[in-house]
């Protein structure tokens, strides 16, 4: 445990690793997993919230929350084959580049806002 680190140091640490583990019981879409994927890490996590939309057998492993044995087994399996671990990390990085690059995210947000404004205009009665 290293305690608080700057954003730059966090990126360095995630880039030095090969596997990121998040044994959580409840999550939405965790930024920590996205950051680890951007650092080209394989991911071992629990099958909760939005995590299954980010992680599958191509870039890591998912386990049932609270099952310590399954978590240990999954981590050991991912670490057992360094070439496969590296390949999973490349898949993670590619997914970030393809789906979460800032220009794409901004474009998607602008599109969502435009649709919301159009929907609002279509359902709001004109003022008299």
JOFEN-V253332 format. One record per run of one state. SS is the DSSP state (H for helix, E for strand, L for the rest). FROM is the first residue (numbers start at 0). TO is the last residue. If there is no record, write none. Layout:
SS:FROM:TO, SS:FROM:TO
//
This chain:
L:0:5, H:6:15, L:16:17, E:18:21, L:22:29, H:30:37, L:38:40, E:41:45, L:46:49, H:50:52, L:53:58, E:59:62, L:63:66, H:67:79, L:80:80, H:81:98, L:99:100, H:101:122, L:123:127
//
